[in-house]
Amino acid sequence: MVAQLADFEPLVFKAIADPTRRAILDELRAGDQRATDIAELFASVSRQAIAKHLKVLDEAGLVTIERSGRERRYGLNPGPLRQIDEWLDGHRTALARRLVDLKSHAEQAARHDQGEQETGDR
């Protein structure tokens, strides 16, 4: 079955729409991090704002949370992003096919035009 855009959780799109949340996800690619360490990476953003960003990412299923006492470690959960990438891959494939068809058409037209020029030169 081909995935449809409507199959995806809208919260994932909301989560990745924000540049700060995308930057947090980029940081988590390197490995799990404590919430305080994540907050320190974004000096211009308050800790409360980072906590809200992490909550949005959690609600979208894009992060995992490991709790140990008062400490929380966040990790990347790439599953929802992989699903979107698989959906996009179908579009990439269709576009690639169209580009091959366009190239073939352009080459055929060029050969046709060159043939007409050679016949007109005689």
N, C-alpha and C positions, 0 to 999 in steps of 0.2 A: 504494500500500500504506500502511495506517495503521500508524504506529510503535507498538510495544508497549513497556511499561515494561521488560520483560526485554531489549529490544534495546539498552539503554543500558549503557555501561560502569559497573559498580558503583563504580569508582574516582572517577568524577565526583561521585557522590552523597557518597562519603566525603569528598572534597575540599571540597565546598561545605557540608558539615555543620558545619564548624568556623568560628566567628565571626572568628577572626584571618585565616584563609585567605580568607573572603569580603571582609574589609576590604582585604587585599592585592589581590584582584581589582578591588575598587572603585578603589583607587589607580592600578592599571594602566590603567584606562579613560582616564585623562588622557594616557597615553603610556608608552613604554618607560622603565624605570628600572634603575639599577645596583642590585645586591644590597645594597651598603652603604647606599645611599639608602633603600631599602625598610626595612632594619633600623633606621635612624635614626628612621623614622616611628613605630616601635613601641618606645618607650623602656623600657616595662615588660617587654618580652620579650627574652630573650637573642638574640644573633646566631646561636648554634647552633640555637635553636628556630626562628628565621626561616628559616634554611637548610633545616631539616627541612620546614617548611611549604612552602617553594618547591619542594622535591623532590616532595612529595605533589602539588602543583599541576602540576608537570611530568609526573609519571607518569600523571596523569589527562588530559593533553593540553590543559590549560587555559591554559598559558603557553608562550611561545616563548623560547628562550634564544639569545642572540648572544654568542659568546665572542671576546674580543680580549685575548690574553695571559692575565693572571690575572683580568681583569675580566669579569664577566658582566652582560649587560643582559637584563632580563626584560620581555616584552611580553604583552599579553592575547591569547589565542586564543579568540574567542567561539564557535567552531564547535560544541563540545559543548553549550554553554549554549543555542545556537539550536535544536539538535535537541530538547532537553528542552522549550524554549518551544513548539516546533511540536507536540510531543506534548500539552502542557498546553492548547494552543489548541483541540484537539479537545474537550477537556472543557469549556472555556469556552463553546464553541459549543453543546454539548449542554445546558449549564446555562442559557444564554440562551434556548434554545427552550423549556425547561421553565418558565422564569419567564414567558414570553409566554403559554404555555398556562394557567398558574396565574392570571395577570391576567385573561385572557379568561373563565375559569371564575368567578372572583370577581365580575367585572362582570355576567356573566349571572345569577349567584345574587342579586346586589343588585337587578337589574332585576326578577327574579321576585318577590323579597320586597316590593319597592315596589308591584308590581302587585297582590299579595295584600292589602297594606295599603289601597290605594285601593279595592279591591272591598269590603273589610270596613267601610270608612267610610261606605258608602252606605246 
